[in-house]
Amino acid sequence: MSKKYLFISQNDLALEDSNGRTFRNVFNYVNIENIYAFSLIRRNEKLNANQVFYIDESRLFRKKKIHYSIKKKEKSNTQTFRNSRKIKKNPLTMLLRNLLWSISFYHWRHRLRNWLEEINVDYIIFNPGDFAFMHRLAGYVSKVLRKKIIVYNTEDYYFKTWNYLHDERGFKRLYPIFRKQLLKAYRYSAKHTSIAFHNTEELMLIYKMEFPFVTHYVAYHPTMLAMNLETKKIDDTTNFYYCGALDKGRDKTLLIFAKILKEIMPNVKIIVNGKVPLDCTDEINNAENIIYKGFIPYDKVTETLKQNHLLLSINSLEKYHVKDKKYGFSTKIADYIASLNLIFHIGVEGGIEINTIKKYQLGYVATNEEEIVKNLISLKLNIKNNKNPYMNNQKTFYENHLNYYKVARQVQERIEGIGNKKT
């Protein structure tokens, strides 16, 4: 008999959501009819109403019913970041959010308990984050079902001693209180956890030291993009391609790169798919060698990556970025590697993405403007051979860490071995 899985997260494993896609890809061996979810977002049309206990946060405190059917998808052609009316995440709003959810929980936990007893899943999968209430919820579910939690983790929130949240209006002074609450939440859910998977080795090591009583494994986020074994042809007219958001300083890095590229490889353009901050739209549109094509869905991105491109990966060059995003490993990098296209990565020294590309020699890496110049000159000389010099390393890394079915099979074997311990 097929095993049933309950996923506790802020999303319902919809592929349109990057976090949902990560969850779904890692556990791709689970058939859709055996998936259940506790979610704050409802996008996955493949899951019926009984498979999702859905809490719409915007309506939670308006005495509306808790368990909803799926909402119709809304089409959006927005291509820029607009000012949101949502309250920014600062220590105060995070503390208040947790308090309100904790109070509301007493009004609907009996419905949740009834649903949990009805579906009676075999495994509980939890995606931890910085919302303390979700850790409490995961522990509650573990107690009700009398099964240990299995964690899939991609974040280092537990170790952020600085205020990584917005600090407007002086609320940053409340960060020590928020952090104390968050650490307590992580420790609580960890007591109910048997296995923790982490999407990089570095992330696994720091959590293993903190929670040695949990069994820890590495499970990179596998890519849906099957490795393209076709010969990749590149020459001095092959364009760069960048997909992803241009917020958090990436827009400035793109403009720096475009300026240098124009001097060294004047015939090469940068094709961009993603969202652009409003205050940078004109500069990007006016750059002669940037072709901005707006936001496209993920399936269109994967189709584009199958073509021949020089792939550009960019982060902010500000030193704060490496501290705040030190353990971040984007799904985009996984897709880039699987495409077997040549990768040119720009970012501050010390982050996992740069360390991984360097360690396994997966592409060019530049940490400042001087290195961008140096590597572009090297790239210009190397493409005369019409091939990606890092391709063999990319193939090996893909097979060892990113293979869609291999990663899922390893996760399944480990979970079904010890993942359903009783509490």
FENLINJO-V921951 format. One record per residue. RES is the residue in one small letter. SS is DSSP state (H for helix, E for strand, - for the rest). OMEGA is omega in whole degrees, -180 to 180 (* if undefined). NEAR is the number of other ideal C-beta (glycine too) atoms within 10 Angstrom. Layout:
# FENLINJO-V921951
res = (RES:RES)
ss = (SS:SS)
omega = (OMEGA:OMEGA)
near = (NEAR:NEAR)
This chain:
# FENLINJO-V921951
res = (m:s:k:k:y:l:f:i:s:q:n:d:l:a:l:e:d:s:n:g:r:t:f:r:n:v:f:n:y:v:n:i:e:n:i:y:a:f:s:l:i:r:r:n:e:k:l:n:a:n:q:v:f:y:i:d:e:s:r:l:f:r:k:k:k:i:h:y:s:i:k:k:k:e:k:s:n:t:q:t:f:r:n:s:r:k:i:k:k:n:p:l:t:m:l:l:r:n:l:l:w:s:i:s:f:y:h:w:r:h:r:l:r:n:w:l:e:e:i:n:v:d:y:i:i:f:n:p:g:d:f:a:f:m:h:r:l:a:g:y:v:s:k:v:l:r:k:k:i:i:v:y:n:t:e:d:y:y:f:k:t:w:n:y:l:h:d:e:r:g:f:k:r:l:y:p:i:f:r:k:q:l:l:k:a:y:r:y:s:a:k:h:t:s:i:a:f:h:n:t:e:e:l:m:l:i:y:k:m:e:f:p:f:v:t:h:y:v:a:y:h:p:t:m:l:a:m:n:l:e:t:k:k:i:d:d:t:t:n:f:y:y:c:g:a:l:d:k:g:r:d:k:t:l:l:i:f:a:k:i:l:k:e:i:m:p:n:v:k:i:i:v:n:g:k:v:p:l:d:c:t:d:e:i:n:n:a:e:n:i:i:y:k:g:f:i:p:y:d:k:v:t:e:t:l:k:q:n:h:l:l:l:s:i:n:s:l:e:k:y:h:v:k:d:k:k:y:g:f:s:t:k:i:a:d:y:i:a:s:l:n:l:i:f:h:i:g:v:e:g:g:i:e:i:n:t:i:k:k:y:q:l:g:y:v:a:t:n:e:e:e:i:v:k:n:l:i:s:l:k:l:n:i:k:n:n:k:n:p:y:m:n:n:q:k:t:f:y:e:n:h:l:n:y:y:k:v:a:r:q:v:q:e:r:i:e:g:i:g:n:k:k:t)
ss = (-:-:-:-:E:E:E:E:-:-:-:-:-:-:-:-:-:H:H:H:H:H:H:H:H:H:-:-:-:-:-:H:H:H:E:E:E:E:E:-:-:-:-:-:-:-:-:-:H:H:H:E:E:E:-:-:H:H:H:H:-:-:-:-:-:-:-:-:-:-:-:-:-:-:-:-:-:-:-:E:E:-:-:-:-:-:-:-:-:E:H:H:H:H:H:H:H:H:H:H:H:H:H:H:H:H:H:H:H:H:H:H:H:H:H:H:H:H:H:-:-:-:E:E:E:E:-:-:-:-:-:H:H:H:H:H:H:H:H:H:H:H:H:H:H:-:-:-:E:E:E:E:E:-:-:-:H:H:H:-:-:-:-:-:-:E:-:H:H:H:H:H:H:H:H:H:H:H:H:H:H:H:H:H:H:H:H:H:H:H:H:-:E:E:E:E:E:E:-:-:H:H:H:H:H:H:H:H:H:H:-:-:-:-:E:E:E:E:-:-:-:-:-:-:-:-:-:-:-:-:-:-:-:-:-:-:-:-:-:E:E:E:E:-:-:-:-:-:-:H:H:H:H:H:H:H:H:H:H:H:H:H:H:H:-:-:-:-:-:E:E:E:E:-:-:E:E:H:H:H:H:H:H:H:H:H:-:-:-:E:E:E:-:-:-:-:-:H:H:H:H:H:H:H:H:-:-:-:-:E:E:E:E:E:-:-:-:-:H:H:H:H:H:H:-:-:-:-:-:-:H:H:H:H:H:H:H:H:H:-:-:E:E:E:E:E:-:-:-:-:-:H:H:H:H:H:H:H:H:-:-:-:-:E:E:E:-:-:H:H:H:H:H:H:H:H:H:H:H:H:H:H:H:H:H:-:-:-:-:-:H:H:H:H:H:H:H:H:H:H:H:H:-:H:H:H:H:H:H:H:H:H:H:H:H:H:H:H:-:-:-:-:-)
omega = (-180:-179:179:-176:172:179:178:-175:176:178:-176:175:176:-178:179:-180:-175:178:177:179:178:179:-176:-177:180:-178:-177:179:-179:179:-174:-179:180:180:173:-175:164:-170:174:178:-178:-179:-173:-177:180:178:179:-172:-178:-179:-176:168:-168:175:176:-174:-178:-178:-173:-174:177:178:174:179:-171:-169:-173:167:-177:177:176:180:178:179:179:178:-178:-177:180:176:179:179:-178:176:179:179:-179:178:170:-177:-180:-178:178:177:180:179:-179:179:-178:178:-179:178:-178:-177:-179:-179:-178:-178:178:176:178:-180:179:179:180:180:179:-177:174:-177:180:-176:177:180:-175:176:-174:178:-178:174:-172:-177:-178:176:177:-180:179:178:178:179:179:-180:-179:-177:-180:178:178:178:170:-175:165:-169:178:-172:179:-176:-177:-174:-179:-178:-179:179:179:180:174:-176:-179:177:175:-177:179:179:178:-176:178:179:178:-178:178:178:-178:178:178:-180:178:-179:179:-179:179:179:-179:-174:176:-178:173:173:178:-172:171:179:-179:179:179:-175:-178:177:178:178:-177:-177:-176:-179:176:176:-174:176:172:174:176:175:-179:-180:176:-178:178:-177:-177:-175:179:179:179:-178:177:176:-174:174:178:-176:171:177:176:175:-179:-179:179:177:175:175:-180:179:179:178:179:-179:176:-180:-179:-180:-180:-180:-179:-179:-174:-179:-172:-179:-176:179:174:177:-174:169:-180:180:-175:175:-177:-175:-180:-176:-177:-179:-179:179:-178:178:-173:-176:174:177:-177:-176:174:-178:176:179:-176:-179:177:177:-178:177:179:-178:178:180:180:179:163:-172:-180:175:-174:171:177:177:177:-175:-180:-175:-176:177:-175:-177:-175:-175:-180:177:-170:176:180:180:178:179:178:-178:-178:-178:-178:172:179:-176:175:-175:179:179:-179:180:173:-180:-178:-178:179:-180:-179:-180:178:-175:-176:179:-175:-180:177:178:177:-179:178:-176:-180:180:175:179:-178:-177:177:177:178:179:-179:179:-176:-177:174:178:177:178:178:-177:-179:-171:-178:177:178:178:-179:-180:179:-177:-177:-170:-169:-178:-172:-176:-179:179:-179:179:178:178:-180:-179:-179:180:-176:175:-176:-169:-176:176:177:177:*)
near = (5:9:16:17:21:25:26:24:24:17:23:28:28:23:16:15:20:16:17:23:18:21:24:22:20:23:23:17:16:22:11:12:12:16:23:24:24:23:24:17:21:21:17:23:13:14:21:12:12:12:20:24:23:20:22:17:13:9:12:16:11:7:7:10:9:16:15:15:10:18:12:6:11:5:5:7:6:9:15:14:16:9:6:7:5:8:12:12:14:21:21:21:17:22:18:12:16:21:13:14:20:13:10:16:15:8:11:15:14:9:13:19:15:11:18:20:10:8:14:11:19:17:23:27:28:26:22:25:17:20:19:24:17:22:26:18:21:26:20:17:22:22:12:17:22:9:22:20:29:25:24:23:22:22:16:20:17:19:14:18:8:11:17:17:20:15:15:10:9:9:19:17:11:18:22:12:13:22:19:10:17:22:15:12:24:20:13:15:22:20:15:21:25:22:23:23:25:25:25:22:14:17:24:18:13:14:21:15:9:14:19:9:8:18:18:19:15:16:21:23:23:25:25:17:21:14:16:15:9:8:11:19:11:20:11:13:10:21:18:22:24:23:24:19:14:24:14:16:17:24:21:17:23:24:16:16:23:20:13:17:23:17:9:14:21:10:10:20:19:21:16:23:19:21:16:24:18:11:10:18:16:10:15:19:11:8:19:9:17:21:16:17:13:13:19:14:11:16:11:12:18:17:12:16:21:15:13:19:22:23:23:24:23:21:21:20:20:14:11:13:20:20:14:17:21:18:21:19:21:17:21:20:24:23:21:28:27:25:27:25:26:26:22:24:24:25:22:20:13:14:23:22:22:20:17:21:25:13:11:16:14:23:25:22:21:22:17:13:15:10:14:22:15:13:20:20:12:12:20:13:10:17:21:10:10:12:14:24:15:21:16:11:16:25:15:13:21:24:11:12:22:22:18:18:11:14:24:18:13:16:24:16:11:16:23:12:10:12:22:18:14:9:14)
